[in-house]
Amino acid sequence: MIVSITGSTGNMGLAVLKELCTLPEITSIKLLVRSNKKVIKLQRLLNKIKGNIKVEYILGNMNSTKAIEELTNNTNYVINMAAVIPPHSDKNIKDAINCNEIGVKNLIQACENSSSKPKLIHISTVAVYGNRSLANAYGRVGDPLIPTPFDIYSLTKIRSEFDVLESNIDSFLILRQTAMYHTNMLKDNMKDGLMFHTRFDAPLEWVTAHDSGILIAKLLHEDYEHKLNKDFWNKVYNIGGGKQNQLLGYEVFDKGFKLMGSSVKDFFAPNYTITRNFHGVWFKDGDVLENLFHYQTESSDFYWKQMHKKYWYYELGRIIPKKLLKKLLLIKLEKTIQVLHIIGTYVTMNLEWLHISKDQKSLIKCLKHGSNINYQIKNKLP
C-alpha cells in the first residue's frame, strides 16, 4: 500500500504519520513538504520510529502543479490535512484561499487524472457548522453549513467540501475534525492570542491528536482488509471525542489555569473574550466513527494530566501573587511563558544530581523567538 499525505508537519499530520508507520501493509509514504526545513523536522520524527517504510519527500505546496501530480500518481490513498487555520487565516486571507480552497481543487483534479485512481480522505472542520451557543449546542452531519461572519477559514472549508462532493473521484471521504488537543496547544494558543477568540459559552467537543492518528490508521487498515462496507465511502463524517470530552470554553480555560494553581476567575473578566463569531459543536453523531474504529482512547482529563507532567514548572505560578501574575499573563503573555521556561531550565540544570531524566530535560527549552500577539482586547486591563 502506498499513501500520500499533505499537511504532515501539522499537529494532526504528525500524529497520523506516526500511526501509519506502524501499519505493516504500508510499503511507502509520499509527503508533500513546503521546504527542506520541514523535511528535517519530519526526518527527526521518523528516525525515532522503527520500521521499513520508504518515505519520499516531494517539495512544493498545494498550488505546485507538478508536485501535486507526483503526489497523486502511483498511490492508493491521498490524505489531505493541509490547511491554513485561525488565527493565521484571519491575518493571511490570500494564503487561506490558496491552500484551503484553490489547493484542494488542484488536488481533486490531480486525483481525477491519476491512473492509479487513489481514494481521497479530506480533513475538514467543525467550523463549517458556524457560530453555536448553548441554545443550539448539538450538531450532526446534515445540519446547515453556515460560515461564521468574517471567518475566511470556515468559508474556504465549506467551499472545498463542495468541490470534493461534486468531484469525479471514485472513492472519497470528508472527515470534519472537532477541536483538537495537541502537545503544543498551550504554547501556541498563548503565543498567537487564539484563547481570546474563544467564547466562554462555546460548546467544544475535544479529541486528541493521538486519537485522530489512530482513527486514520485504523480506517486504512480496515479498508485494506476489505472489512468496510461499500457504502462507507463517498460520505461525510464527524470526528468526535465522546461525551466525556464535551466541554464549554470556560471549562477548558479553567483546566489550563489549574496548571498554575489558579482558575479563570483569577485572570479573566467576561469582556476579555469574544461573545460571538466563533465555532464549536457537540456532535450528536460523533459515535458513528467510534463504533466502527474504536479510536477514542484519551479523555480530556487524561490530556490535562499529561500537560501537567510536561509543563511541571507551571506550578511555579502558585508562588507568584495573583495580581502580578495576572498582569504578566494578560499584558505580556508570551514573555511570561518565556520566564517560566527559563526558570524551568535553570532549575533542571541545577538539579542534575537528582538524575532528572533526559526526556524531561528536553521538554524544558527556553523559547528563543518572539512574535506579535493580537490580543483583540479593546478595554484596558485593571
Protein Blocks (a to p, Z undefined) as FASTA:
>chain_A
ZZddehklmmklmmmmmmmmmpmklmbdcdddfbfklmmmmmmmmmmpgcjbdcdddedd
fklmklmmmmmgopfbdcdfbdcddfklmmmmmlmmmmmmmmmmmmmmmmmmpmnlpadd
ddddfklnopadfklmbccehiacdddehiaklmmmmmmmmmmmmmcbfbdcdddddddd
dfklmmmmmmnommmmpcfklccddddfklmmmmmmmmmmmmmnopacfklgopacddde
bjklgccfklmmmmmmmmnopafklmpcfklpcfehiaddddfklmmmmmmnopalbcfk
lmmmmmmmmmmmlmmmmmpcfklmmmmmmmmmmlmmmmmmmmmmmmmmmmmmnopafklm
mmmccdfbdcdddehpabdcZZ
